Amino acid sequence: MNSRVLYQPNSEEIIYHYCSAATCLAICTNKSLQFSDLMIMNDSSELIYSLEIFESLKNDGLSTSMYGVIKDFIKNFTHESLFLTSYFSQAPDLLSQWRAYADDGNRFCIGFCANTLLHLPVYPVKIIYNANEQKNNLINHANCIQKNLSNYDKESFMKEMIQLTYDFACYKAYHFLKNKKLD
């Protein structure tokens, strides 16, 4: 498991979800969170950004064979799967979040105990904004998979490749840094 992107909160940490009045009411009434398809959200360009980073590694850090294996897997996986996500922030009062997700400050910011949310069947990631760190993370993860290829059974290999694909959702362009988001 790639621990560089996993979000591991401290025991008392609160994370925040900025939302509309209707979403706040639904969360409180149903005592549940809704996860949405990343490809139809306003942040769908972020997954495309990650794919562009991956493409840049074609001749820079990945073997040609591993690049091909990953590219084919991602192509098939993203067409056959949903990337469900819900965003949280570590900041309880962040102007960029109010503007983007809470109707320009006219809505709600709900705090959740981060450790409680980790009891859900989720893969919590930290957002990585630094382009060099993103590339290094991808290269290291891919090289780790390649190095251990002979040790994987089919199920373990699939699990590792799915995790690598999920990690793509945590790479965001530097200009999003002000959002301080968690997936």
N, C-alpha and C positions, 0 to 999 in steps of 0.2 A: 504494500500500500504506500502511496506517495504522500508521506507525512508533511511535505513542504506546503501543500495546499489545504490540508485538513484544518478546519477551524476547531480549536480546542480552547473553550472559554475557561476562565477561572471560576471557582465555585459560586460566586455571588454575581457574576456578570449579567447585566441586562442588555438585551438587544432590542432594536426598535423597528417597527413596521409603520411606515407612513401610508395613509390610505384615505379614501373618500368616506363620507358619512355612511353610505350604503354598505361599503366593505366593513367598516367598523361595526355596524349593526349586525351584519351577517356573522362576523367572527364572534361577537359577544352572545348573540342569540343561539347560534349553532354549536358554539364552543369548538370551532374547527377553523383550520386555515385552508385556503384554496391555493393550490399550486397551478400554474398556468404554463402552457406550451411556450417555451422560449422563442420559437420561431414566429409567433404571432404577437409577441409583446413589443413594446416600444424599444426594447433593448435587443432586438433580434440581430442587429448589426454587430453586436459583441461576439456572437458565435462566428460570424463571418470574419471578424477581425482575427480571431484565434486560428481560423483556417488559413488566413493569409500569413500569419506567423509561421505556421507549419510549412506552408509552401516555400517560404524563404529558407527553410532548412534543407531543401532538396540537395543543394550542393555545399552545405555548410554545417557539418556536424553529424549527419545521419548517413548510414550506409545506404546505397541505392536500393538494396533488397529490403531493408527495414522500412525505408521511406515508402516503397511500393506496398508492402504488407499493411502498413498503417493507413495509407491513403485509401486502399481498397476497402479495408474494414470500416473506416469512417464513412465513406460513401454509402456503403450498404447499411450500416447501422443508423445513420441519420435519416435515411429514407424509410426505414422500417420501425423506428422508435420515436417516442416523444421525449423531449428534454423538458421535464416539468421542473419549474423553479418558483421560488418565492424569495423575495429580497428583504434583507434586514440591514440595518445600519447600526454601527456602534455609537453613533451620535444621537442624543435625544432631541436636539434642536439645531438642525442643519438647514440653512436657507435653500440650498440646492435640492434637498429632499422635499421640503415643503412645496417648492415650485413645481417639481416634476411629478410628485406622487400624491400631493395633498391639496390639489386645487389652489395653488399659490398661497398656501398658508391658511386656507379657510376650512380645513378638515381636521384629521386626527393623526396622532402619533401614539401607537400602542407599545408599551414595554412588555417584554417577555423574559422570563428567566431562561437564559441560553441553555443551561444544562437540562432543563425540563424538555425543551424542544429536541434535544438530542435523543430522547427516548422514542421519537418518531422514526419510521424507516426512511431516513434521509442520509444524504452524503453531504455534510456541511463543509463548505470550502471558504477559504480566505480569498479575497480578490487580490490578484497580483497586477500592479500597474506598471512596473518597470519592465521595459522591453527586453533588456538583457537577461533579467531574472526569468522572464517568461520563456525565452529561447533556451536558456540553460536548463530550466525545469523540464521542458519538453524533450530536449536531447538526453538528459539524464534518465528520465523515465523510459524513453524508447530504448536507450542503450541497455538499461537494466532488463527490460523485457527480452531484448535480443540475446544478452549474455546468458539468461536463464532459460532460453527457448527449449533446450534439450531436457530441462527439469520439469516442464509444464505438461500436465495432461491437457486434453482438449478443454475441459471445464475451467481449469485454472488459467489457461491462456485466454479464453474468452472473458473471464472475469477481469483479468489485468488489462485487456484491450478496452473493455467497456469503461473501466475506471479512467484510463488515459483519455478516452473520448469525453467523459464527464468533466475531466479537468479542463477541457477547452472552455467551459462556461466560466472559469475563474480568471481568464485573461482579459483585461480591459485596457483600453487606450488610456494613456496618462491623463488626458483631459477629464476623465471621469473620477480622478483621485479625490476631488472635493466631495464626492458622494459617500466615500468610506463605506461601501456596501459589503455585505456578506450574502452568499447564495444559500 
